[in-house]
Amino acid sequence: MKSGIISTLVAVLSASVFAATPAQAGKSDDTLRIVWKESVPNVDPHFNQLRSGIIINSMVMDTLLLKIPSTGEYAPLLAESWEWTDDTTIRFKLREGVKFHNGEPFDADDVVYTLNFLVDPANKILTPNNSSFIKDAVKVDEFTVDVNLKAPFPAALEYLAGPLFIYPNEYHSKVGPEGMGKNLVGTGPYVMKEIEGVSRYFMTRNENYFDSPKLPAAIGNIEIRVVNDESTEMLELISGKADWIWKYNADQVDKLNSQPNIDANLFESMRIGFLNFNIVGDGTDKDNPIANVKVRQAMLHAINKEELVKYLVQGDARAIDTPCFPDQFGCIADKAVKYDYNPERAKELLVEAGYPDGFETQLIGARSAQWVAKVQEDLTKVGIKTDASVMQGAALVDQFGKGQVPIGYWDWGSYSLMDVSAILPAFFGGQSSSDRVGDAEVAELVAKGGTEVDPQKREEIYGEAIKLITERALMAPIHSFVVPYAYTSELEFNATPDEMPRFYWAKWK
């Protein structure tokens, strides 16, 4: 679909939304109603790759530590204290007196079960990179656990405070990921009460929550509903059926702010948008233009990143040249090869690659149809005829991993971890289904950087990896994100750059 058509469609939908009669959204029944567009096939945290799932997990479940976004420091959560006993061992003293929502007591068995479950290849978790640094977990006593690493891994606490949510071992060993996805059980500030497929989640405040840095939740109930499109999402907010939405088109912020009782704004995020290339193909012998480095370099020259950022992403978003968020540790920007917007050079490279008349391919995104259409338009100008579309993120991950998508307009928030070990292994480490690159030299550098203790040497290794990734155009970095938020003015809510809305800290005014 051409960008002009999409713009017209958005304008028509917007007009219908903003013509709606405003109604009071609010706190009368102490229920925060959230509406978003991304469905989560399974809310078991280790069988989910989507941000929406992580947000739900953070409300219902806990990790050993909590990273405080305002300071970057780690606070005790399920662990009371921790210490490095050597370069590859962290000893955790666990909090006593904590119970899971089903009444199961929390102790060392839960931590040992969880971490050992994650590192067992037979369990086929969807997020193996998050725990790949762990060798095993060993029970020392009822409330003490040693977490043994495969090798020195300086970013270990980032992960243990991030996506490594702890299972109730007795419950999870009985019901497995499928049962956990239907009835999510944790120790967190909210208790999951209802899960209706992938369309609705209802949680209530955990009245017996322990003394946690997440604090007792101020809002009594949270309902999350999944809708199909942005116009429905905005209509729900304006009509008072929803109290909070996000990730709508940035150009709607002013219109939403003009509505009574709604606050709308843009916050920069550490998420990046890029083209993920299927270089290894689909396993057949048919011609795969994407496997040609000059074709990929041509694509990077063809995309007008600055224009896309200015007119579509907007706000404080940045055009980027690195395969990582520029502020992450190890994202060495001066090592990245930069591709200026140069359609003529793109055409020359296609000729050199043996495609003087261009070729046809497919581009699928998971966010904005307008962004996808802009990239499609730019590629078409240099002769790359692209069948472009948008689908749900989970479906794109699945199809890309099976080799069915030549080019994915991808985005990645690094699980809110400010370290490149949270992004480079996922796309260049040789193990994730999202890695269709197949570059052994880069994979070796990425693995080496993840285990180097010396920060300076670690940066040097990652810098060399970034140099090769960009020289070989293994990815097409495009932009950082801004996240549009909109919510009832009765809500006190603070956004953070790590793109983790912490609803357990939200409250009514």
C-alpha positions in Angstrom: 0.0 0.0 0.0 1.4 3.4 -1.0 2.1 6.0 1.7 -0.4 8.4 0.2 -3.2 5.9 0.5 -2.3 5.1 4.1 -2.2 8.8 5.0 -5.7 9.3 3.5 -7.0 6.2 5.5 -5.5 7.5 8.7 -7.0 10.9 8.1 -10.5 9.4 7.6 -10.2 7.2 10.7 -8.9 10.1 12.7 -11.8 12.3 11.7 -14.3 9.6 12.8 -12.5 9.1 16.1 -12.2 12.8 17.0 -15.8 13.4 16.1 -16.9 11.2 19.0 -18.6 12.7 22.0 -16.2 12.9 24.9 -17.1 11.1 28.1 -15.5 11.0 31.5 -12.9 8.3 31.9 -11.7 7.7 35.4 -11.4 6.1 38.8 -14.9 5.6 40.0 -14.6 1.8 40.3 -10.8 1.8 41.0 -10.1 0.0 37.8 -7.4 1.1 35.4 -8.6 0.1 31.9 -5.7 -0.3 29.5 -6.2 -0.9 25.7 -3.4 -1.9 23.3 -3.0 -3.6 20.0 -0.5 -6.3 20.7 -1.9 -9.8 21.7 0.3 -12.2 23.6 0.0 -15.8 22.6 1.3 -17.0 26.0 1.9 -14.9 29.1 4.3 -17.4 30.6 7.3 -15.0 30.7 9.8 -17.4 29.2 7.5 -18.4 26.3 6.9 -14.8 25.3 9.1 -12.4 23.3 6.7 -9.4 23.3 6.8 -6.2 25.4 3.1 -6.5 26.3 3.8 -9.9 27.9 6.8 -8.5 29.9 4.6 -5.7 31.2 1.9 -8.2 32.4 4.6 -10.4 33.9 6.1 -7.4 35.8 2.7 -6.8 37.5 2.0 -10.5 38.4 5.5 -11.8 38.9 8.8 -10.8 40.5 12.5 -11.2 39.8 15.4 -11.6 42.3 16.3 -7.9 41.9 14.6 -4.7 40.8 16.5 -2.1 38.8 15.3 1.4 39.8 15.0 3.4 36.6 15.7 6.8 38.1 19.1 5.7 39.5 20.1 2.6 37.6 20.8 0.9 40.9 19.6 -2.6 41.9 17.2 -3.0 44.8 16.4 -6.2 46.7 13.2 -7.9 45.5 12.9 -11.7 46.0 16.5 -11.6 47.0 17.4 -9.8 50.2 21.1 -9.5 49.3 23.6 -10.9 46.9 27.4 -11.1 46.5 29.9 -12.3 43.8 31.8 -15.1 45.5 34.0 -15.3 42.4 33.9 -14.3 38.8 31.3 -16.9 37.9 29.2 -17.3 41.0 26.6 -15.1 42.6 25.2 -16.0 45.9 21.6 -14.8 46.7 20.1 -14.7 50.1 16.4 -14.9 49.6 13.5 -13.1 51.2 11.6 -15.1 53.8 7.9 -15.1 54.3 6.9 -14.5 50.7 4.0 -16.5 49.2 2.9 -17.0 45.6 -0.7 -16.0 44.8 -1.8 -19.7 45.0 -0.5 -20.0 48.6 2.7 -21.8 47.6 5.6 -20.6 49.9 8.6 -19.0 48.1 12.0 -20.4 48.8 15.2 -21.6 47.1 13.5 -24.4 45.4 11.6 -22.0 43.2 14.7 -20.1 42.1 16.6 -23.3 41.4 13.7 -24.8 39.5 13.2 -21.7 37.4 16.8 -21.1 36.4 17.6 -24.7 35.7 14.4 -25.0 33.7 15.5 -22.1 31.6 18.9 -23.4 30.7 17.7 -26.9 29.9 17.5 -27.1 26.0 14.8 -29.7 26.2 12.3 -27.1 27.5 12.7 -25.0 24.3 12.0 -21.6 25.9 11.4 -18.7 23.5 13.9 -16.4 25.1 17.1 -18.5 25.5 19.4 -15.5 25.1 18.1 -14.0 28.4 19.5 -17.0 30.4 22.2 -18.3 28.2 24.9 -17.0 30.5 23.7 -19.3 33.4 25.3 -22.7 33.9 23.0 -23.8 36.7 21.5 -22.8 40.0 22.3 -24.7 43.2 20.4 -24.7 46.5 22.7 -23.9 49.5 19.9 -23.9 52.0 16.2 -23.1 52.2 16.8 -19.4 51.5 20.2 -19.3 49.8 21.0 -20.0 46.2 24.2 -20.0 44.2 23.8 -19.0 40.5 26.8 -20.4 38.6 27.7 -18.8 35.3 29.2 -20.5 32.2 31.8 -17.9 32.1 32.4 -14.4 33.5 29.4 -12.3 32.4 29.4 -8.7 33.7 25.8 -8.0 32.7 24.4 -10.9 34.8 22.6 -8.6 37.3 20.9 -6.7 34.5 19.2 -9.9 33.4 18.4 -11.2 36.8 16.7 -7.8 37.5 15.0 -7.8 34.2 13.3 -10.6 32.3 14.1 -13.6 34.5 10.9 -13.9 36.4 10.7 -16.6 39.0 8.2 -19.5 38.7 6.4 -21.3 41.6 8.1 -24.6 41.2 5.3 -26.9 42.4 2.7 -25.2 40.3 4.7 -24.8 37.1 6.1 -28.4 37.2 2.5 -29.6 37.2 0.9 -27.3 34.6 3.8 -26.3 32.4 4.0 -23.3 30.1 0.6 -23.9 28.7 -1.1 -24.0 32.1 0.9 -21.0 33.2 -0.3 -19.1 30.2 -3.9 -19.8 31.1 -3.5 -19.0 34.8 -0.4 -16.9 35.5 0.8 -17.3 39.1 3.5 -15.1 40.7 4.4 -13.2 43.8 3.9 -9.7 42.4 1.8 -6.7 43.3 -1.1 -7.9 41.2 -3.0 -11.2 41.1 -4.1 -12.5 37.7 -7.9 -13.2 38.0 -9.0 -13.7 34.5 -7.3 -14.5 31.1 -9.7 -14.6 28.1 -7.6 -16.0 25.3 -5.4 -13.3 23.9 -8.0 -10.5 24.2 -8.4 -9.7 27.9 -6.6 -9.8 31.2 -8.0 -8.8 34.6 -5.8 -8.3 37.7 -6.5 -7.3 41.2 -4.2 -5.8 43.8 -2.3 -8.3 45.9 -3.4 -7.3 49.4 -0.7 -9.5 51.0 2.2 -8.2 49.0 5.5 -8.3 50.8 7.6 -5.2 51.7 8.9 -4.6 48.1 10.5 -1.7 46.2 7.5 -2.2 43.8 5.4 -1.0 46.8 1.8 -2.0 47.4 -0.2 -1.2 44.3 -2.2 2.0 44.6 -4.8 1.1 42.1 -7.2 -1.8 43.0 -7.8 -3.4 39.6 -6.2 -3.4 36.2 -8.0 -4.6 33.0 -6.1 -5.0 29.7 -8.0 -5.4 26.5 -6.6 -6.0 23.0 -8.1 -4.2 20.1 -7.4 -4.6 16.4 -6.5 -1.1 15.2 -5.5 2.3 16.3 -8.8 4.1 15.5 -10.6 1.7 17.9 -7.9 2.3 20.6 -8.3 6.1 20.4 -12.1 5.9 20.3 -12.0 3.8 23.5 -9.9 6.4 25.3 -12.0 9.4 24.1 -15.3 7.7 24.9 -14.2 6.8 28.4 -14.0 3.1 27.9 -10.3 3.1 28.4 -8.0 5.1 30.7 -4.6 4.4 29.0 -3.2 3.7 25.5 0.2 3.9 23.8 2.1 3.4 20.6 -0.4 5.2 18.4 0.7 7.5 15.5 2.7 10.3 16.9 0.9 12.9 14.8 -2.2 12.3 16.9 -0.7 13.7 20.1 -2.0 17.2 19.6 -5.5 16.0 18.7 -5.7 13.9 21.8 -4.4 16.7 23.9 -7.2 18.9 22.6 -9.7 16.5 24.2 -11.0 17.2 27.7 -9.6 15.1 30.5 -6.8 13.5 28.3 -3.1 13.9 28.6 -1.0 12.8 25.6 2.7 13.0 25.1 5.8 11.5 23.5 8.7 9.9 25.4 11.9 8.7 23.9 12.5 5.0 24.1 15.6 2.8 23.9 13.8 0.6 21.3 15.2 0.7 17.8 13.7 0.0 14.4 15.6 -1.7 11.7 15.3 -4.1 8.7 16.1 -7.6 9.7 17.5 -9.5 6.7 16.9 -13.2 5.9 20.3 -13.8 4.5 20.4 -17.6 4.8 17.2 -18.0 2.8 14.4 -20.5 3.2 16.5 -23.6 2.6 15.7 -23.9 -1.1 18.0 -23.4 -4.0 16.1 -20.5 -5.4 17.8 -17.1 -5.9 18.0 -15.0 -2.7 19.0 -11.5 -3.6 19.2 -10.6 0.1 22.2 -12.9 0.4 24.2 -10.5 -1.7 26.1 -7.9 0.4 25.8 -5.3 -2.3 22.1 -5.7 -2.5 21.9 -5.1 1.3 24.2 -2.1 1.0 22.0 -0.7 -1.8 19.0 -0.9 0.5 20.8 1.0 3.2 21.6 3.8 0.7 18.0 3.7 -0.6 16.3 4.5 2.7 15.8 8.1 3.7 16.1 7.6 7.4 16.1 11.3 8.3 12.9 11.9 6.4 11.2 8.9 8.0 12.2 10.1 11.5 11.2 13.7 10.9 7.7 13.2 9.4 6.6 9.8 10.7 8.4 8.7 13.9 8.7 12.3 15.1 9.5 13.6 18.6 13.0 13.0 19.9 13.6 9.9 17.7 17.0 9.7 16.1 18.2 8.2 12.8 20.8 5.6 13.8 23.7 3.8 12.1 24.3 1.2 14.8 22.7 -2.2 15.3 21.9 -1.2 18.9 20.6 1.7 20.9 23.4 4.3 20.9 23.3 4.8 24.7 23.7 1.1 25.5 27.0 -0.1 26.9 29.1 -1.5 24.0 27.2 0.3 21.2 30.3 1.9 19.8 28.9 4.4 17.2 32.2 5.5 15.7 32.9 1.9 14.6 29.7 1.8 12.5 29.9 2.2 8.8 27.5 4.9 7.8 25.3 4.8 4.7 24.1 8.2 3.5 20.8 8.5 1.7 22.0 8.1 -1.9 19.6 6.5 -4.4 22.0 6.8 -7.3 24.7 4.8 -5.3 22.0 2.3 -4.5 21.2 1.7 -8.2 24.9 1.4 -8.9 25.3 -1.3 -6.2 22.3 -3.2 -7.6 24.0 -3.2 -11.1 27.2 -4.5 -9.5 25.3 -7.2 -7.7 23.8 -8.4 -10.9 20.3 -6.9 -10.6 20.3 -4.0 -13.1 16.5 -4.1 -13.3 16.0 -4.6 -9.6 14.1 -7.5 -8.2 10.9 -8.3 -6.3 10.8 -9.1 -2.6 8.6 -9.0 0.5 8.7 -6.6 3.4 6.6 -7.2 6.6 6.5 -5.0 9.6 4.8 -5.3 13.0 4.2 -1.6 14.0 3.2 1.2 11.7 1.9 0.7 8.2 3.0 4.2 7.4 6.6 3.4 8.3 6.5 0.3 6.2 5.0 2.1 3.3 7.8 4.8 3.5 10.5 2.1 3.3 8.6 0.4 0.5 8.4 3.7 -1.4 12.2 4.4 -1.0 13.1 0.8 -2.2 10.8 1.1 -5.2 12.6 4.3 -6.3 15.8 2.3 -6.8 14.2 -0.7 -8.5 13.4 -3.0 -5.6 9.7 -3.8 -6.0 8.4 -4.7 -2.5 5.2 -6.4 -1.5 4.7 -4.6 1.9 2.3 -5.4 4.7 1.9 -5.4 8.5 1.1 -8.3 10.9 1.1 -9.0 14.6 4.5 -9.1 16.1 4.3 -12.7 17.3 3.3 -13.9 13.8 6.1 -12.0 12.2 8.6 -13.5 14.7 7.3 -17.0 13.9 7.3 -16.6 10.1 10.7 -14.9 10.0 12.2 -17.6 12.1 10.9 -20.2 9.6 12.6 -18.4 6.7 9.2 -17.3 5.3 9.9 -13.5 5.4 12.8 -12.0 3.3 12.8 -8.7 5.1 11.3 -7.8 8.5 10.8 -4.2 9.6 11.7 -5.2 13.1 12.0 -3.4 16.4 13.7 -4.4 19.6 13.7 -2.9 23.1 16.5 -5.1 24.5 14.2 -6.2 27.4 15.0 -2.7 28.8 18.6 -3.7 29.4 21.2 -1.0 28.8 23.8 -3.4 27.5 24.3 -4.6 23.9 24.4 -8.2 25.2 20.6 -7.8 25.2 20.4 -7.2 21.4 23.4 -8.4 19.5 23.2 -12.1 20.5 19.5 -12.2 19.4 20.3 -11.2 15.8 23.9 -12.2 15.3 24.6 -14.8 18.0 23.8 -17.8 15.8 21.2 -19.4 18.2 18.0 -17.3 18.1 15.3 -17.8 15.5 15.5 -14.1 14.8 19.1 -14.5 13.6 18.9 -15.3 9.9 22.3 -13.9 9.2 24.5 -16.9 9.6 27.8 -15.0 10.1 30.1 -17.2 12.3 32.8 -14.5 12.6 30.4 -12.0 14.0 28.7 -14.6 16.3 32.2 -15.4 17.8 32.9 -11.8 18.5 29.4 -11.3 20.1 30.0 -14.3 22.3 33.5 -13.2 23.3 32.2 -9.7 24.2 29.6 -11.1 26.4 32.1 -12.9 28.6 34.9 -10.3 28.8 35.1 -8.8 32.3 37.4 -5.9 31.5 35.0 -3.0 30.3 37.6 -1.5 27.9 38.4 -4.8 26.2 34.7 -5.6 26.1 34.0 -2.4 24.3 36.8 -3.1 21.8 35.3 -6.5 21.0 31.8 -5.2 20.5 33.2 -2.3 18.4 34.8 -4.8 16.1 31.5 -6.8 15.9 29.6 -3.6 15.0 32.2 -2.7 12.4 31.7 -6.1 10.7 27.9 -6.0 11.0 27.7 -2.6 9.4 30.4 -3.2 6.7 28.5 -6.4 5.7 25.1 -4.7 6.0 23.8 -7.6 8.1 21.1 -5.3 9.4 19.7 -2.0 8.3 19.4 0.3 11.4 16.9 3.0 10.8 15.8 4.9 14.0 15.2 5.0 17.7 11.7 5.1 18.9 9.5 7.6 20.7 6.6 6.1 22.5 3.3 8.0 22.3 1.2 7.7 25.5 -2.2 9.0 26.2 -4.3 8.6 29.4 -7.0 10.1 31.5 -5.9 13.2 33.3 -7.1 11.6 36.5 -4.1 9.2 36.3 -0.7 9.9 37.8 1.7 8.0 35.4 5.4 8.4 34.7 7.0 7.0 31.6 10.7 5.9 31.5 13.1 5.4 28.5 13.2 1.7 29.1 9.7 1.4 27.7 8.3 -0.3 30.8 5.1 1.2 32.1 5.2 0.4 35.8 1.5 0.4 36.6 2.2 -0.8 40.1 3.6 2.7 40.7 0.6 4.5 39.0 -2.1 6.1 41.1 -5.2 8.2 40.8 -4.9 11.9 41.4 
